[in-house]
Amino acid sequence: MEKTNEKADIVSPVVTKKLSPSQQKLAEMNAYLAKTDTAQLFRLIDEIRDDERTKQRDKQ
Amino acid sequence: MTETPYLFSAQLVEICYNFESVSDLKGVKKIVKFTETALPRIYNLALLDLLEDGEESDSSVTNNDDLQTVLATAIRIIGSFLTKFPDRIVVFTGSNARRTRPYRIVIGRELPLIQQRFVVFGGIGEKHIEAFRPNTAYDKFFIFLKQ
């Protein structure tokens, strides 16, 4: 009797595209940034830059 | 204009710098790749090896005994990138905890030099970000120009 592979008829192949290492890192970083308080980060950065500009102006 | 436009898509903004890690035994091509994140001001840095088959790898072991030099080069490249794009913020992490530690060490060692022009923040876990302090177990690093 001819053997048949019934599973092959049931299970359809799932094709997944493998991310490159840099794409993988980017995806992980985006996930991290989504959970992080980036508004606070940007505020801190703007404060530091404002301070630096003030220091530079005071020097001149 | 009344025409219905075609669907279109944008490529990720990626900027690559290349250098070669050289030892008596071999040369390994390295890529430092900056990719725009979901937040346009923030660029993710990936330090990669370009393998002989043309694939990129962030997990290969170079064994060129020059890790500190490679990381110091990456820091200089960040400086070059931020000089060209002064409003951007670079964020990076190692591919695992073992690979993140050397970043901490090199940044800590080079901090006086880095701080002449840049500000470094360290991130711990998903929430906490602070000004970089040496010997602190950060898993993310943010670098940006002072002004």
N, CA and C atoms of all chains as a GROMACS GRO file, in nm:
protein
  621
    1MET      N    1   0.083  -0.119   0.000
    1MET     CA    2   0.000   0.000   0.000
    1MET      C    3   0.088   0.126   0.000
    2GLU      N    4   0.051   0.222  -0.078
    2GLU     CA    5   0.132   0.343  -0.089
    2GLU      C    6   0.120   0.428   0.039
    3LYS      N    7   0.236   0.467   0.089
    3LYS     CA    8   0.235   0.549   0.211
    3LYS      C    9   0.197   0.693   0.176
    4THR      N   10   0.116   0.749   0.258
    4THR     CA   11   0.082   0.890   0.236
    4THR      C   12   0.119   0.971   0.359
    5ASN      N   13   0.150   1.092   0.339
    5ASN     CA   14   0.183   1.180   0.450
    5ASN      C   15   0.066   1.276   0.471
    6GLU      N   16  -0.025   1.233   0.562
    6GLU     CA   17  -0.146   1.312   0.583
    6GLU      C   18  -0.114   1.448   0.642
    7LYS      N   19  -0.010   1.450   0.728
    7LYS     CA   20   0.026   1.578   0.791
    7LYS      C   21   0.062   1.683   0.688
    8ALA      N   22   0.129   1.637   0.582
    8ALA     CA   23   0.172   1.734   0.481
    8ALA      C   24   0.053   1.804   0.418
    9ASP      N   25  -0.062   1.735   0.415
    9ASP     CA   26  -0.180   1.798   0.357
    9ASP      C   27  -0.244   1.897   0.454
   10ILE      N   28  -0.221   1.874   0.582
   10ILE     CA   29  -0.288   1.956   0.683
   10ILE      C   30  -0.206   2.080   0.718
   11VAL      N   31  -0.076   2.057   0.737
   11VAL     CA   32   0.009   2.167   0.783
   11VAL      C   33   0.057   2.248   0.664
   12SER      N   34   0.017   2.371   0.660
   12SER     CA   35   0.064   2.456   0.551
   12SER      C   36   0.195   2.522   0.593
   13PRO      N   37   0.285   2.539   0.501
   13PRO     CA   38   0.415   2.595   0.539
   13PRO      C   39   0.404   2.741   0.582
   14VAL      N   40   0.479   2.775   0.685
   14VAL     CA   41   0.482   2.914   0.731
   14VAL      C   42   0.618   2.971   0.693
   15VAL      N   43   0.616   3.071   0.612
   15VAL     CA   44   0.742   3.131   0.568
   15VAL      C   45   0.768   3.254   0.654
   16THR      N   46   0.878   3.252   0.726
   16THR     CA   47   0.914   3.369   0.807
   16THR      C   48   1.044   3.426   0.753
   17LYS      N   49   1.045   3.556   0.738
   17LYS     CA   50   1.165   3.621   0.687
   17LYS      C   51   1.257   3.649   0.805
   18LYS      N   52   1.380   3.602   0.796
   18LYS     CA   53   1.475   3.624   0.904
   18LYS      C   54   1.526   3.768   0.898
   19LEU      N   55   1.521   3.834   1.013
   19LEU     CA   56   1.570   3.972   1.017
   19LEU      C   57   1.722   3.970   1.020
   20SER      N   58   1.782   4.070   0.958
   20SER     CA   59   1.928   4.084   0.968
   20SER      C   60   1.959   4.129   1.111
   21PRO      N   61   2.086   4.113   1.155
   21PRO     CA   62   2.119   4.155   1.293
   21PRO      C   63   2.084   4.300   1.320
   22SER      N   64   2.109   4.388   1.223
   22SER     CA   65   2.079   4.530   1.249
   22SER      C   66   1.928   4.554   1.252
   23GLN      N   67   1.852   4.482   1.172
   23GLN     CA   68   1.706   4.495   1.177
   23GLN      C   69   1.653   4.443   1.311
   24GLN      N   70   1.713   4.331   1.357
   24GLN     CA   71   1.673   4.273   1.486
   24GLN      C   72   1.700   4.372   1.599
   25LYS      N   73   1.821   4.432   1.595
   25LYS     CA   74   1.858   4.529   1.699
   25LYS      C   75   1.764   4.649   1.695
   26LEU      N   76   1.731   4.691   1.574
   26LEU     CA   77   1.641   4.807   1.561
   26LEU      C   78   1.503   4.775   1.618
   27ALA      N   79   1.454   4.656   1.589
   27ALA     CA   80   1.322   4.615   1.641
   27ALA      C   81   1.324   4.613   1.794
   28GLU      N   82   1.433   4.560   1.850
   28GLU     CA   83   1.445   4.555   1.997
   28GLU      C   84   1.453   4.696   2.056
   29MET      N   85   1.527   4.783   1.986
   29MET     CA   86   1.542   4.919   2.036
   29MET      C   87   1.409   4.994   2.028
   30ASN      N   88   1.336   4.974   1.919
   30ASN     CA   89   1.205   5.039   1.906
   30ASN      C   90   1.110   4.992   2.017
   31ALA      N   91   1.116   4.863   2.049
   31ALA     CA   92   1.033   4.809   2.157
   31ALA      C   93   1.072   4.874   2.289
   32TYR      N   94   1.203   4.889   2.311
   32TYR     CA   95   1.252   4.954   2.434
   32TYR      C   96   1.207   5.100   2.440
   33LEU      N   97   1.224   5.172   2.328
   33LEU     CA   98   1.190   5.315   2.326
   33LEU      C   99   1.039   5.336   2.348
   34ALA      N  100   0.960   5.241   2.301
   34ALA     CA  101   0.814   5.252   2.318
   34ALA      C  102   0.776   5.245   2.466
   35LYS      N  103   0.859   5.177   2.546
   35LYS     CA  104   0.827   5.162   2.689
   35LYS      C  105   0.895   5.269   2.774
   36THR      N  106   0.986   5.343   2.714
   36THR     CA  107   1.066   5.438   2.791
   36THR      C  108   1.003   5.576   2.785
   37ASP      N  109   1.026   5.653   2.889
   37ASP     CA  110   0.973   5.789   2.892
   37ASP      C  111   1.064   5.879   2.809
   38THR      N  112   1.046   5.874   2.678
   38THR     CA  113   1.136   5.950   2.590
   38THR      C  114   1.107   6.100   2.599
   39ALA      N  115   0.984   6.137   2.638
   39ALA     CA  116   0.955   6.280   2.654
   39ALA      C  117   1.047   6.337   2.763
   40GLN      N  118   1.065   6.259   2.869
   40GLN     CA  119   1.155   6.303   2.977
   40GLN      C  120   1.299   6.308   2.926
   41LEU      N  121   1.336   6.209   2.847
   41LEU     CA  122   1.471   6.207   2.789
   41LEU      C  123   1.494   6.333   2.706
   42PHE      N  124   1.400   6.366   2.619
   42PHE     CA  125   1.416   6.486   2.534
   42PHE      C  126   1.420   6.613   2.619
   43ARG      N  127   1.341   6.616   2.727
   43ARG     CA  128   1.343   6.733   2.816
   43ARG      C  129   1.482   6.751   2.880
   44LEU      N  130   1.537   6.638   2.928
   44LEU     CA  131   1.671   6.642   2.989
   44LEU      C  132   1.774   6.692   2.889
   45ILE      N  133   1.765   6.641   2.767
   45ILE     CA  134   1.860   6.681   2.662
   45ILE      C  135   1.846   6.829   2.632
   46ASP      N  136   1.724   6.876   2.620
   46ASP     CA  137   1.703   7.018   2.591
   46ASP      C  138   1.755   7.105   2.705
   47GLU      N  139   1.735   7.060   2.830
   47GLU     CA  140   1.785   7.137   2.946
   47GLU      C  141   1.937   7.148   2.942
   48ILE      N  142   2.002   7.033   2.914
   48ILE     CA  143   2.149   7.033   2.909
   48ILE      C  144   2.198   7.126   2.798
   49ARG      N  145   2.133   7.120   2.685
   49ARG     CA  146   2.175   7.205   2.572
   49ARG      C  147   2.151   7.354   2.603
   50ASP      N  148   2.041   7.382   2.669
   50ASP     CA  149   2.014   7.522   2.708
   50ASP      C  150   2.122   7.572   2.804
   51ASP      N  151   2.158   7.487   2.902
   51ASP     CA  152   2.264   7.523   2.998
   51ASP      C  153   2.395   7.551   2.925
   52GLU      N  154   2.428   7.464   2.829
   52GLU     CA  155   2.553   7.480   2.755
   52GLU      C  156   2.554   7.610   2.676
   53ARG      N  157   2.440   7.640   2.614
   53ARG     CA  158   2.431   7.767   2.537
   53ARG      C  159   2.450   7.886   2.631
   54THR      N  160   2.388   7.878   2.748
   54THR     CA  161   2.401   7.986   2.847
   54THR      C  162   2.548   8.001   2.889
   55LYS      N  163   2.614   7.888   2.916
   55LYS     CA  164   2.756   7.892   2.955
   55LYS      C  165   2.839   7.957   2.846
   56GLN      N  166   2.811   7.917   2.720
   56GLN     CA  167   2.888   7.974   2.609
   56GLN      C  168   2.867   8.124   2.597
   57ARG      N  169   2.741   8.167   2.615
   57ARG     CA  170   2.709   8.310   2.607
   57ARG      C  171   2.781   8.387   2.718
   58ASP      N  172   2.781   8.326   2.840
   58ASP     CA  173   2.846   8.391   2.954
   58ASP      C  174   2.996   8.406   2.933
   59LYS      N  175   3.056   8.309   2.865
   59LYS     CA  176   3.201   8.313   2.838
   59LYS      C  177   3.235   8.429   2.745
   60GLN      N  178   3.143   8.459   2.653
   60GLN     CA  179   3.175   8.558   2.548
   60GLN      C  180   3.167   8.703   2.596
   61MET      N  181  -0.442   6.890  -0.809
   61MET     CA  182  -0.412   6.750  -0.840
   61MET      C  183  -0.528   6.661  -0.794
   62THR      N  184  -0.588   6.591  -0.885
   62THR     CA  185  -0.703   6.509  -0.848
   62THR      C  186  -0.674   6.360  -0.863
   63GLU      N  187  -0.555   6.328  -0.920
   63GLU     CA  188  -0.524   6.187  -0.942
   63GLU      C  189  -0.509   6.112  -0.811
   64THR      N  190  -0.558   5.990  -0.811
   64THR     CA  191  -0.534   5.903  -0.694
   64THR      C  192  -0.390   5.854  -0.701
   65PRO      N  193  -0.309   5.880  -0.598
   65PRO     CA  194  -0.167   5.843  -0.609
   65PRO      C  195  -0.145   5.694  -0.594
   66TYR      N  196  -0.031   5.645  -0.642
   66TYR     CA  197   0.011   5.508  -0.616
   66TYR      C  198   0.044   5.493  -0.468
   67LEU      N  199   0.035   5.373  -0.420
   67LEU     CA  200   0.083   5.346  -0.284
   67LEU      C  201   0.235   5.362  -0.285
   68PHE      N  202   0.290   5.411  -0.178
   68PHE     CA  203   0.435   5.424  -0.173
   68PHE      C  204   0.485   5.390  -0.033
   69SER      N  205   0.614   5.364  -0.025
   69SER     CA  206   0.674   5.330   0.105
   69SER      C  207   0.810   5.399   0.113
   70ALA      N  208   0.861   5.412   0.234
   70ALA     CA  209   0.992   5.475   0.255
   70ALA      C  210   1.091   5.371   0.306
   71GLN      N  211   1.214   5.384   0.262
   71GLN     CA  212   1.320   5.298   0.314
   71GLN      C  213   1.365   5.356   0.449
   72LEU      N  214   1.411   5.268   0.537
   72LEU     CA  215   1.469   5.316   0.662
   72LEU      C  216   1.591   5.400   0.632
   73VAL      N  217   1.610   5.503   0.710
   73VAL     CA  218   1.731   5.583   0.693
   73VAL      C  219   1.845   5.510   0.763
   74GLU      N  220   1.944   5.473   0.686
   74GLU     CA  221   2.061   5.402   0.741
   74GLU      C  222   2.188   5.470   0.695
   75ILE      N  223   2.279   5.490   0.788
   75ILE     CA  224   2.409   5.549   0.753
   75ILE      C  225   2.516   5.455   0.805
   76CYS      N  226   2.606   5.414   0.716
   76CYS     CA  227   2.707   5.314   0.753
   76CYS      C  228   2.847   5.372   0.748
   77TYR      N  229   2.926   5.333   0.845
   77TYR     CA  230   3.069   5.364   0.846
   77TYR      C  231   3.143   5.230   0.846
   78ASN      N  232   3.255   5.225   0.779
   78ASN     CA  233   3.330   5.100   0.768
   78ASN      C  234   3.473   5.118   0.819
   79PHE      N  235   3.524   5.014   0.880
   79PHE     CA  236   3.667   5.011   0.912
   79PHE      C  237   3.710   4.866   0.919
   80GLU      N  238   3.840   4.844   0.938
   80GLU     CA  239   3.889   4.707   0.941
   80GLU      C  240   3.966   4.682   1.069
   81SER      N  241   3.930   4.574   1.136
   81SER     CA  242   4.004   4.528   1.253
   81SER      C  243   4.119   4.441   1.201
   82VAL      N  244   4.241   4.479   1.236
   82VAL     CA  245   4.358   4.411   1.178
   82VAL      C  246   4.444   4.352   1.288
   83SER      N  247   4.484   4.226   1.268
   83SER     CA  248   4.584   4.165   1.357
   83SER      C  249   4.688   4.097   1.268
   84ASP      N  250   4.788   4.035   1.332
   84ASP     CA  251   4.889   3.962   1.254
   84ASP      C  252   4.826   3.847   1.178
   85LEU      N  253   4.714   3.796   1.230
   85LEU     CA  254   4.653   3.678   1.171
   85LEU      C  255   4.554   3.709   1.059
   86LYS      N  256   4.476   3.816   1.079
   86LYS     CA  257   4.370   3.841   0.980
   86LYS      C  258   4.316   3.984   0.990
   87GLY      N  259   4.240   4.020   0.889
   87GLY     CA  260   4.167   4.146   0.890
   87GLY      C  261   4.018   4.113   0.888
   88VAL      N  262   3.941   4.188   0.965
   88VAL     CA  263   3.796   4.166   0.968
   88VAL      C  264   3.726   4.298   0.939
   89LYS      N  265   3.641   4.296   0.837
   89LYS     CA  266   3.569   4.418   0.802
   89LYS      C  267   3.457   4.444   0.903
   90LYS      N  268   3.453   4.566   0.952
   90LYS     CA  269   3.352   4.604   1.052
   90LYS      C  270   3.263   4.712   0.993
   91ILE      N  271   3.139   4.710   1.037
   91ILE     CA  272   3.043   4.812   0.995
   91ILE      C  273   2.981   4.873   1.120
   92VAL      N  274   2.977   5.004   1.125
   92VAL     CA  275   2.898   5.072   1.228
   92VAL      C  276   2.778   5.132   1.156
   93LYS      N  277   2.661   5.081   1.190
   93LYS     CA  278   2.540   5.119   1.116
   93LYS      C  279   2.447   5.198   1.207
   94PHE      N  280   2.412   5.318   1.163
   94PHE     CA  281   2.316   5.402   1.235
   94PHE      C  282   2.182   5.392   1.162
   95THR      N  283   2.080   5.352   1.232
   95THR     CA  284   1.948   5.337   1.169
   95THR      C  285   1.845   5.418   1.247
   96GLU      N  286   1.765   5.492   1.172
   96GLU     CA  287   1.661   5.574   1.234
   96GLU      C  288   1.562   5.484   1.307
   97THR      N  289   1.532   5.519   1.432
   97THR     CA  290   1.434   5.441   1.507
   97THR      C  291   1.293   5.496   1.480
   98ALA      N  292   1.197   5.446   1.553
   98ALA     CA  293   1.060   5.497   1.542
   98ALA      C  294   1.052   5.643   1.585
   99LEU      N  295   1.152   5.686   1.662
   99LEU     CA  296   1.161   5.828   1.701
   99LEU      C  297   1.269   5.892   1.615
  100PRO      N  298   1.231   5.978   1.523
  100PRO     CA  299   1.325   6.023   1.419
  100PRO      C  300   1.454   6.088   1.471
  101ARG      N  301   1.451   6.145   1.590
  101ARG     CA  302   1.575   6.207   1.641
  101ARG      C  303   1.674   6.102   1.693
  102ILE      N  304   1.624   5.984   1.721
  102ILE     CA  305   1.709   5.882   1.783
  102ILE      C  306   1.752   5.778   1.680
  103TYR      N  307   1.883   5.755   1.673
  103TYR     CA  308   1.937   5.656   1.580
  103TYR      C  309   2.000   5.541   1.658
  104ASN      N  310   1.965   5.421   1.616
  104ASN     CA  311   2.021   5.303   1.678
  104ASN      C  312   2.155   5.270   1.612
  105LEU      N  313   2.252   5.238   1.695
  105LEU     CA  314   2.383   5.199   1.643
  105LEU      C  315   2.397   5.048   1.652
  106ALA      N  316   2.443   4.988   1.543
  106ALA     CA  317   2.477   4.845   1.544
  106ALA      C  318   2.622   4.830   1.498
  107LEU      N  319   2.700   4.758   1.578
  107LEU     CA  320   2.839   4.729   1.541
  107LEU      C  321   2.842   4.587   1.488
  108LEU      N  322   2.878   4.574   1.362
  108LEU     CA  323   2.863   4.444   1.294
  108LEU      C  324   2.993   4.401   1.228
  109ASP      N  325   3.008   4.270   1.212
  109ASP     CA  326   3.115   4.216   1.128
  109ASP      C  327   3.057   4.188   0.991
  110LEU      N  328   3.133   4.220   0.888
  110LEU     CA  329   3.093   4.180   0.753
  110LEU      C  330   3.164   4.049   0.722
  111LEU      N  331   3.086   3.941   0.714
  111LEU     CA  332   3.144   3.809   0.696
  111LEU      C  333   3.186   3.789   0.549
  112GLU      N  334   3.265   3.684   0.526
  112GLU     CA  335   3.317   3.661   0.390
  112GLU      C  336   3.206   3.633   0.290
  113ASP      N  337   3.093   3.579   0.338
  113ASP     CA  338   2.982   3.551   0.245
  113ASP      C  339   2.894   3.674   0.222
  114GLY      N  340   2.934   3.789   0.277
  114GLY     CA  341   2.859   3.912   0.256
  114GLY      C  342   2.751   3.935   0.360
  115GLU      N  343   2.727   3.836   0.447
  115GLU     CA  344   2.628   3.852   0.554
  115GLU      C  345   2.687   3.939   0.666
  116GLU      N  346   2.598   4.004   0.739
  116GLU     CA  347   2.640   4.082   0.855
  116GLU      C  348   2.614   4.000   0.981
  117SER      N  349   2.702   4.016   1.079
  117SER     CA  350   2.684   3.941   1.204
  117SER      C  351   2.715   4.031   1.323
  118ASP      N  352   2.633   4.021   1.426
  118ASP     CA  353   2.664   4.093   1.550
  118ASP      C  354   2.703   3.996   1.660
  119SER      N  355   2.724   3.871   1.623
  119SER     CA  356   2.755   3.771   1.725
  119SER      C  357   2.881   3.690   1.693
  120SER      N  358   2.946   3.722   1.583
  120SER     CA  359   3.066   3.646   1.551
  120SER      C  360   3.180   3.687   1.645
  121VAL      N  361   3.272   3.595   1.664
  121VAL     CA  362   3.385   3.621   1.753
  121VAL      C  363   3.507   3.645   1.666
  122THR      N  364   3.557   3.769   1.669
  122THR     CA  365   3.667   3.806   1.580
  122THR      C  366   3.799   3.747   1.628
  123ASN      N  367   3.820   3.744   1.759
  123ASN     CA  368   3.946   3.695   1.817
  123ASN      C  369   4.067   3.769   1.762
  124ASN      N  370   4.053   3.898   1.741
  124ASN     CA  371   4.168   3.975   1.694
  124ASN      C  372   4.239   4.046   1.809
  125ASP      N  373   4.191   4.021   1.930
  125ASP     CA  374   4.254   4.076   2.050
  125ASP      C  375   4.264   4.229   2.045
  126ASP      N  376   4.162   4.293   1.989
  126ASP     CA  377   4.166   4.438   1.976
  126ASP      C  378   4.030   4.501   2.013
  127LEU      N  379   3.957   4.436   2.102
  127LEU     CA  380   3.822   4.481   2.135
  127LEU      C  381   3.819   4.628   2.179
  128GLN      N  382   3.917   4.664   2.265
  128GLN     CA  383   3.919   4.802   2.314
  128GLN      C  384   3.941   4.900   2.198
  129THR      N  385   4.025   4.862   2.102
  129THR     CA  386   4.051   4.949   1.987
  129THR      C  387   3.927   4.957   1.899
  130VAL      N  388   3.859   4.845   1.880
  130VAL     CA  389   3.736   4.844   1.799
  130VAL      C  390   3.631   4.935   1.862
  131LEU      N  391   3.614   4.925   1.994
  131LEU     CA  392   3.512   5.007   2.060
  131LEU      C  393   3.552   5.155   2.062
  132ALA      N  394   3.682   5.180   2.080
  132ALA     CA  395   3.728   5.320   2.076
  132ALA      C  396   3.703   5.377   1.936
  133THR      N  397   3.721   5.295   1.833
  133THR     CA  398   3.693   5.339   1.696
  133THR      C  399   3.543   5.369   1.680
  134ALA      N  400   3.461   5.281   1.736
  134ALA     CA  401   3.315   5.302   1.728
  134ALA      C  402   3.276   5.434   1.795
  135ILE      N  403   3.341   5.465   1.908
  135ILE     CA  404   3.311   5.591   1.978
  135ILE      C  405   3.351   5.711   1.890
  136ARG      N  406   3.466   5.699   1.824
  136ARG     CA  407   3.509   5.808   1.733
  136ARG      C  408   3.410   5.822   1.618
  137ILE      N  409   3.359   5.711   1.569
  137ILE     CA  410   3.263   5.715   1.458
  137ILE      C  411   3.134   5.783   1.504
  138ILE      N  412   3.093   5.755   1.627
  138ILE     CA  413   2.974   5.823   1.681
  138ILE      C  414   2.999   5.975   1.680
  139GLY      N  415   3.120   6.015   1.718
  139GLY     CA  416   3.154   6.157   1.716
  139GLY      C  417   3.143   6.215   1.576
  140SER      N  418   3.191   6.140   1.478
  140SER     CA  419   3.183   6.185   1.339
  140SER      C  420   3.037   6.197   1.294
  141PHE      N  421   2.957   6.099   1.331
  141PHE     CA  422   2.815   6.098   1.294
  141PHE      C  423   2.742   6.219   1.356
  142LEU      N  424   2.769   6.242   1.485
  142LEU     CA  425   2.698   6.351   1.554
  142LEU      C  426   2.746   6.489   1.509
  143THR      N  427   2.870   6.494   1.462
  143THR     CA  428   2.919   6.621   1.408
  143THR      C  429   2.845   6.653   1.278
  144LYS      N  430   2.820   6.548   1.200
  144LYS     CA  431   2.749   6.567   1.074
  144LYS      C  432   2.599   6.588   1.095
  145PHE      N  433   2.544   6.522   1.198
  145PHE     CA  434   2.399   6.532   1.224
  145PHE      C  435   2.379   6.575   1.370
  146PRO      N  436   2.404   6.704   1.399
  146PRO     CA  437   2.413   6.747   1.539
  146PRO      C  438   2.284   6.738   1.620
  147ASP      N  439   2.170   6.726   1.555
  147ASP     CA  440   2.045   6.720   1.632
  147ASP      C  441   2.006   6.577   1.669
  148ARG      N  442   2.085   6.478   1.625
  148ARG     CA  443   2.048   6.338   1.648
  148ARG      C  444   2.100   6.288   1.783
  149ILE      N  445   2.039   6.182   1.827
  149ILE     CA  446   2.080   6.114   1.950
  149ILE      C  447   2.111   5.970   1.912
  150VAL      N  448   2.227   5.921   1.953
  150VAL     CA  449   2.265   5.784   1.921
  150VAL      C  450   2.237   5.696   2.042
  151VAL      N  451   2.172   5.585   2.019
  151VAL     CA  452   2.148   5.489   2.128
  151VAL      C  453   2.206   5.354   2.086
  152PHE      N  454   2.263   5.283   2.181
  152PHE     CA  455   2.316   5.151   2.148
  152PHE      C  456   2.323   5.063   2.272
  153THR      N  457   2.335   4.935   2.244
  153THR     CA  458   2.351   4.834   2.348
  153THR      C  459   2.431   4.720   2.288
  154GLY      N  460   2.489   4.637   2.371
  154GLY     CA  461   2.557   4.519   2.320
  154GLY      C  462   2.454   4.414   2.281
  155SER      N  463   2.497   4.315   2.203
  155SER     CA  464   2.402   4.212   2.161
  155SER      C  465   2.363   4.121   2.278
  156ASN      N  466   2.441   4.125   2.386
  156ASN     CA  467   2.404   4.054   2.509
  156ASN      C  468   2.479   4.121   2.624
  157ALA      N  469   2.451   4.076   2.746
  157ALA     CA  470   2.510   4.142   2.864
  157ALA      C  471   2.662   4.136   2.859
  158ARG      N  472   2.716   4.024   2.812
  158ARG     CA  473   2.862   4.008   2.807
  158ARG      C  474   2.924   4.110   2.712
  159ARG      N  475   2.850   4.140   2.604
  159ARG     CA  476   2.903   4.234   2.504
  159ARG      C  477   2.871   4.379   2.538
  160THR      N  478   2.781   4.400   2.634
  160THR     CA  479   2.749   4.537   2.674
  160THR      C  480   2.854   4.591   2.771
  161ARG      N  481   2.910   4.502   2.852
  161ARG     CA  482   3.006   4.543   2.955
  161ARG      C  483   3.126   4.619   2.896
  162PRO      N  484   3.189   4.569   2.787
  162PRO     CA  485   3.302   4.644   2.732
  162PRO      C  486   3.265   4.786   2.688
  163TYR      N  487   3.140   4.806   2.641
  163TYR     CA  488   3.097   4.943   2.607
  163TYR      C  489   3.106   5.031   2.731
  164ARG      N  490   3.053   4.978   2.843
  164ARG     CA  491   3.055   5.055   2.968
  164ARG      C  492   3.197   5.092   3.007
  165ILE      N  493   3.286   4.993   2.993
  165ILE     CA  494   3.426   5.015   3.035
  165ILE      C  495   3.492   5.120   2.947
  166VAL      N  496   3.474   5.108   2.815
  166VAL     CA  497   3.539   5.202   2.723
  166VAL      C  498   3.482   5.342   2.740
  167ILE      N  499   3.350   5.352   2.755
  167ILE     CA  500   3.289   5.485   2.775
  167ILE      C  501   3.340   5.545   2.906
  168GLY      N  502   3.345   5.463   3.011
  168GLY     CA  503   3.395   5.511   3.140
  168GLY      C  504   3.539   5.560   3.129
  169ARG      N  505   3.620   5.483   3.056
  169ARG     CA  506   3.761   5.519   3.040
  169ARG      C  507   3.778   5.646   2.957
  170GLU      N  508   3.698   5.657   2.852
  170GLU     CA  509   3.712   5.770   2.758
  170GLU      C  510   3.624   5.890   2.798
  171LEU      N  511   3.555   5.879   2.911
  171LEU     CA  512   3.454   5.979   2.946
  171LEU      C  513   3.506   6.124   2.947
  172PRO      N  514   3.624   6.150   3.008
  172PRO     CA  515   3.671   6.289   3.008
  172PRO      C  516   3.685   6.346   2.866
  173LEU      N  517   3.733   6.262   2.774
  173LEU     CA  518   3.748   6.305   2.635
  173LEU      C  519   3.611   6.321   2.569
  174ILE      N  520   3.524   6.224   2.591
  174ILE     CA  521   3.390   6.228   2.529
  174ILE      C  522   3.313   6.351   2.577
  175GLN      N  523   3.327   6.380   2.706
  175GLN     CA  524   3.247   6.489   2.765
  175GLN      C  525   3.292   6.628   2.722
  176GLN      N  526   3.403   6.635   2.652
  176GLN     CA  527   3.441   6.766   2.600
  176GLN      C  528   3.338   6.818   2.500
  177ARG      N  529   3.278   6.726   2.425
  177ARG     CA  530   3.181   6.768   2.323
  177ARG      C  531   3.044   6.701   2.336
  178PHE      N  532   3.039   6.588   2.408
  178PHE     CA  533   2.917   6.508   2.408
  178PHE      C  534   2.864   6.487   2.550
  179VAL      N  535   2.738   6.445   2.554
  179VAL     CA  536   2.678   6.404   2.680
  179VAL      C  537   2.641   6.256   2.665
  180VAL      N  538   2.668   6.180   2.770
  180VAL     CA  539   2.633   6.038   2.767
  180VAL      C  540   2.532   6.011   2.876
  181PHE      N  541   2.424   5.943   2.841
  181PHE     CA  542   2.327   5.894   2.938
  181PHE      C  543   2.335   5.741   2.940
  182GLY      N  544   2.306   5.683   3.054
  182GLY     CA  545   2.296   5.538   3.063
  182GLY      C  546   2.154   5.499   3.098
  183GLY      N  547   2.109   5.389   3.041
  183GLY     CA  548   1.977   5.338   3.070
  183GLY      C  549   1.988   5.205   3.144
  184ILE      N  550   1.904   5.188   3.245
  184ILE     CA  551   1.898   5.061   3.318
  184ILE      C  552   1.756   5.010   3.310
  185GLY      N  553   1.740   4.892   3.257
  185GLY     CA  554   1.604   4.837   3.241
  185GLY      C  555   1.523   4.920   3.143
  186GLU      N  556   1.393   4.919   3.160
  186GLU     CA  557   1.307   4.983   3.061
  186GLU      C  558   1.272   5.127   3.096
  187LYS      N  559   1.297   5.169   3.219
  187LYS     CA  560   1.246   5.300   3.261
  187LYS      C  561   1.355   5.400   3.294
  188HIS      N  562   1.461   5.354   3.358
  188HIS     CA  563   1.553   5.449   3.419
  188HIS      C  564   1.663   5.494   3.323
  189ILE      N  565   1.674   5.627   3.305
  189ILE     CA  566   1.782   5.686   3.224
  189ILE      C  567   1.842   5.799   3.306
  190GLU      N  568   1.975   5.803   3.310
  190GLU     CA  569   2.042   5.908   3.389
  190GLU      C  570   2.174   5.944   3.323
  191ALA      N  571   2.234   6.052   3.370
  191ALA     CA  572   2.367   6.090   3.323
  191ALA      C  573   2.464   5.976   3.354
  192PHE      N  574   2.549   5.942   3.260
  192PHE     CA  575   2.639   5.826   3.274
  192PHE      C  576   2.733   5.844   3.393
  193ARG      N  577   2.738   5.740   3.475
  193ARG     CA  578   2.834   5.735   3.585
  193ARG      C  579   2.918   5.610   3.566
  194PRO      N  580   3.052   5.621   3.572
  194PRO     CA  581   3.135   5.501   3.555
  194PRO      C  582   3.098   5.392   3.656
  195ASN      N  583   3.126   5.269   3.618
  195ASN     CA  584   3.103   5.152   3.703
  195ASN      C  585   2.957   5.135   3.744
  196THR      N  586   2.867   5.170   3.657
  196THR     CA  587   2.724   5.150   3.681
  196THR      C  588   2.672   5.056   3.572
  197ALA      N  589   2.585   4.965   3.612
  197ALA     CA  590   2.547   4.854   3.522
  197ALA      C  591   2.441   4.896   3.420
  198TYR      N  592   2.475   4.988   3.331
  198TYR     CA  593   2.380   5.029   3.228
  198TYR      C  594   2.370   4.922   3.120
  199ASP      N  595   2.252   4.913   3.060
  199ASP     CA  596   2.238   4.822   2.946
  199ASP      C  597   2.207   4.897   2.816
  200LYS      N  598   2.187   5.029   2.826
  200LYS     CA  599   2.168   5.113   2.706
  200LYS      C  600   2.251   5.240   2.724
  201PHE      N  601   2.293   5.293   2.613
  201PHE     CA  602   2.374   5.415   2.617
  201PHE      C  603   2.320   5.514   2.516
  202PHE      N  604   2.308   5.638   2.560
  202PHE     CA  605   2.261   5.747   2.472
  202PHE      C  606   2.374   5.849   2.463
  203ILE      N  607   2.408   5.891   2.344
  203ILE     CA  608   2.511   5.993   2.327
  203ILE      C  609   2.457   6.102   2.236
  204PHE      N  610   2.482   6.225   2.274
  204PHE     CA  611   2.439   6.338   2.189
  204PHE      C  612   2.533   6.455   2.211
  205LEU      N  613   2.530   6.549   2.119
  205LEU     CA  614   2.615   6.668   2.130
  205LEU      C  615   2.566   6.758   2.243
  206LYS      N  616   2.661   6.824   2.309
  206LYS     CA  617   2.622   6.916   2.417
  206LYS      C  618   2.537   7.030   2.364
  207GLN      N  619   2.569   7.075   2.244
  207GLN     CA  620   2.493   7.188   2.188
  207GLN      C  621   2.486   7.178   2.038
   0.00000   0.00000   0.00000
